[in-house]
Amino acid sequence: MTADVLGAPIKRVEDPRFIMGEGRYLDDIKLPSMAHMAILRSPYAHANIRSVNVAAARSMPGVIDVFTGADIPYNPLPMAWPAGGSSGVQNNLNTPRVLATDSVKWTGEGVAAVVAETPAQAVDALEAIVVDWEPLPAVVDAEKATEPGAPQLHENAPNNVVFDWTVGDKAGTDAAFEAAEVVVSQRLVNQRLIPNPIETRGDIGWYDPGTDEYTIWMSSQTPHIQRLLVGIFTMGIPEHKLRCISPDVGGAFGTKIFCYADMALSLFASKAIGGRPVKWVESRRENYQSTVHGRDHITYVEAAATRDGEVTGLRVKTYANLGGRLSTVAGGIPTTLYARVLTGPYKIPNAFVEVIGVYTNTTFVDAYRGAGRPEATYVIERAMDLVADELGMDRAAVRRKNFLPPDAFPYDNPSGLLTAVNGEKVYIDSGNYEPALNKALTTIGYYDLEAQRSDARRRGKLLGVGLSTYLEICGVAPSKWIGAVGEGWGAAMWESSNIKVHLTGKVVVTMGTQPQGQGHETTYAQVISHELGVPMEDIVVQHSDTKGTPFGYGSYGSRTASVGTSAAIKAAGKIREKARRYAAHMLEASVDDVEVDGANYSIKGSPDKVKTLQEIAFALDLAFDAPEGMEPYLDETAYFDTPNCTFPFGTHIAVVEVDQETGQVDLVRYVAVDDVGKKINPLIVDGQLHGGIAQGVGQALWERAVYDDNGQLLSGSMLDYALPRASWLPAFELDETVTPSPVNPIGVKGVGEAGTIASTAATANAVIDALRPLGIRHLDMPYTPPTVWRAIQQAKGGQA
Amino acid sequence: MIPAAFEYHRATSVDDAIAMLANDGGSTKVLAGGQSLLPLLKLRLAATDRLLDIGRLSELKGYRPQPDGSLDIGALTTYAEWRSERTYPGVGEAIDQIADVQVRNRGTIGGAVAHADPASDFPAIGLAFEASAVVRGPRGERVVPLSEFFEGAFATAMEPDEILVAIRRGPVPAGGGFGFRKLPQPASGYSIVGVAALVARERGAIAHASIGITGVGDHPYRAVAVESALVGSDGSPAAIEAAAGRAADGVEVNSDIHADREYRTAMAAVFTRRAIEAALERAD
């Protein structure tokens, strides 16, 4: 009997190969006769291209060919998720070309490419390309870009507006504000971040002249989707002529969901040079300029409340900076994944949100870990603190007063925030918010903080405590809600799984999802081991290759645990059912009399009459004795389209100390109580939370992409972009509540982003709480020492 | 991260290296631990025709006491090797704040001085110990006090045909104490403000103060205004505060995305005060 591994905190089976340097990442792949590509990137944020002269580069040592935008016959890259789908919202779309032709819109946009025998020769030859530029004025701030007189980026986008999208009940919300006893308002800047996966992106494109087929190896979260986006949409190559392979992916944080110009470029180059494979690997500095950035919102939030702390209305206007051209799902992140969850876990009856997507002369912005929900959580959690401040109420009490009660689920937002434009709804599936809040408050000693505050004051420090009672949306999504006529992700969102039980009884599971470090090879094996009674070491989980895995939408948005796993469970159920029918045949019993216990299939009342799954697989896969009408082999595929999304929640509390003299902020404690439903592997859940919390704290305290007024990226490398270090963080104190999701068989919700979603707001609220005795109500992130110091100086009436 | 092509030469001796430099017309860069130069080359922020690798010259390693009581520390001594020696109290704590473990294992103190990054930590420590640079070239050897050695950002008093062979630490005042306090730039780890202070007290008054500051100006410097205000004072909190307030006197203070001029100026005073306080805690 196999011990049940579902829910066990077992170590990840893929880790030995990653830790011992035996992973196989994009740059580890070396193909015979492979050539190397480098891309010339614009030094200007905004410029017209008068001419590109590549003659000198062509004669450089080792150069095989040089390409410019004029050589590329393809479409601009596709836009898969405009704001509002097909609802009639005007979207003024401009997406990148494979290489720029007439103009560039940000520093780093690709202008020309060299293919050479070695990477060094390709990079050297870039310096010999001469571009005649006509520099133009640039704008980098989303709000300023919409003002009269701002430089205009695109003819079809007056005032640089991509879209002006709204959701919610405007009349009801306006009425709530008119009737409000108290109104608070604040301008909030959610600064631009650079995602920084450890492995940068890269591709190897290969055109096989013998078969007229293309293959691309890519560091991607979405090989199946890229087969469509790169293939048919950009190059005009249908699925049967393009194979996409994602080898081991060394982190992504969302940046590897998308269709990038270099993908089509490497395939184009391979064909152009006669079918030699062409490799391109992004440098870190290129990554900072040519792979998507995250966040970058300027938001005006207003909250209406009664004097006893009931929040009656929320009105939000956000300028979302989307960069110089649009990335693949840029329109969907600040609309669907942001605005639709802005009311958080609270029963705010009236809400209205306007989001203006804006072009600026900056790198394009798209999903980055949390993708819209960290921005939303920051807005609502800052707003709840502002309401508490205004009323002199305790910050936990305000949240408690406004929580949706446990009997409110499934909850339909009355302002229609969760209703798609075609009328399809999702509901907040389940929740019980107070126990998580109470646990976190108890752990941190919330009602006994005065002693800690005065101890800090004696040391010249200000102690602050910040809450984030977050709600997030995972398990995207019901296809009819998210699909083309709904929210406008021009695709469905189901997942797929194929399971084969081979002659030896060993199990191969192939998935349409694509890990990038989350441990799918472990968690799927745990689930299938539980479902089929097969030991984990007899199960292998495969993904990554469009040749050999069923179509799937890939891994992002914390959807794999709920949607992908449910597909695998469905496929396992089909395997079990077929095995049961064949066991009945082997045991000469009726199907209804066969009982299944793990891998044992026996006759009710006669436990000695038993066939194991291995015996069944051997017999059925050979099929020497298959009954009439039964096909050979235990080989089943299933598709799972989730009936609803999942909504993890929890309470995070950060404790910080601020050095009044220097403005330095020290995060001294961090408590996280998360409810992610049932857990497949608590060790992996903890790992996701640790990394996620660190990343969100990074936004609050250190990280910031800085452009100058000319659109030059000043934080252009790790020398100037501060990522969090382990030694700057306390040991996180994790706890849980478990409210199973009713929308999938296990009751999981997803955890890939929860830490990041919650921790930025918790840390921000803690810093501002520390500064509250000085009369400070708000400060924009990141809370670097000069920022905090200046705020303190101003509050104390000093200079600055 | 691919540097432009360059020739590579490995020197067999200091004399060999000096001979090569004498004949190259200024197109050679000297490679020691490589912790600053190689990233610049790889990022193509710097380029060179030739790299002259002196990294394996054992004659440039180790400690050599001099007859006058000063101490020569070989230019190729790494931070980690320096850390493993019996250093002056407080210096170990300062070394631990320089860069990270990997850089401390490869980076050399001579490289740090010759490279002359305006925010490098070692020069501040060397300035506080009134150290000198021992440089050798075709015209022989000369000794330049660090307070005259740094001339600007990445600019020193060395001639292109000279090599830094040692850092010479002068005699240390009896009963002195040393302290180093630093506000790091979070991404790079370099100092926004880094202050090294060597202070001695005699009969209730401050008898000696030498203070090196990095990160604040275009090159590391001796804070002479602080020193002269401090020496002769009673070393009281008020006296320290007043002296530290002159940390950036006469300095064109840096301003960048991590710290503007006003903040950096204010922090120069704060961290100078803290370094002096730390030094006095260790002083007799």
Boltz contact constraints between the chains, C-beta under 6 A:
constraints:
  - contact:
      token1: [A, 120]
      token2: [B, 2]
      max_distance: 6.0
  - contact:
      token1: [A, 123]
      token2: [B, 2]
      max_distance: 6.0
  - contact:
      token1: [A, 283]
      token2: [B, 1]
      max_distance: 6.0
  - contact:
      token1: [A, 661]
      token2: [B, 270]
      max_distance: 6.0
  - contact:
      token1: [A, 662]
      token2: [B, 270]
      max_distance: 6.0
  - contact:
      token1: [A, 702]
      token2: [B, 186]
      max_distance: 6.0
  - contact:
      token1: [A, 706]
      token2: [B, 257]
      max_distance: 6.0
  - contact:
      token1: [A, 714]
      token2: [B, 257]
      max_distance: 6.0
  - contact:
      token1: [A, 719]
      token2: [B, 187]
      max_distance: 6.0
  - contact:
      token1: [A, 719]
      token2: [B, 188]
      max_distance: 6.0
  - contact:
      token1: [A, 720]
      token2: [B, 187]
      max_distance: 6.0
  - contact:
      token1: [A, 721]
      token2: [B, 187]
      max_distance: 6.0
  - contact:
      token1: [A, 722]
      token2: [B, 186]
      max_distance: 6.0
  - contact:
      token1: [A, 722]
      token2: [B, 187]
      max_distance: 6.0
  - contact:
      token1: [A, 786]
      token2: [B, 259]
      max_distance: 6.0
  - contact:
      token1: [A, 786]
      token2: [B, 263]
      max_distance: 6.0
  - contact:
      token1: [A, 789]
      token2: [B, 263]
      max_distance: 6.0
